[in-house]
Amino acid sequence: DLPAEMARAFQARPALAERWRAHSVARRRQVVRYVLDAKSPEVQAKRCWIFLERLAETGRLTAD
């Protein structure tokens, strides 16, 4: 399951959801796990937006 922030962003921006689905299931699972590992909801939201912004700008989930 996607974090709430990501789910809302993908509903609002279908093109972003397409970019998300272009990545492997393993990569997407790794990102979701990283986001959900944060203890507080504020940090989870911040982590979500880091990945969402990177995905929107570069089409990639990694920084390399």
Buried (B, 14 or more C-beta within 10 A) or exposed (E): EBBEBBEEBBEEBEEBBEBBEEBEEEBBEBBBEBBEEBEEEEEBBEBBBBBBEBBEEEEBBEEE
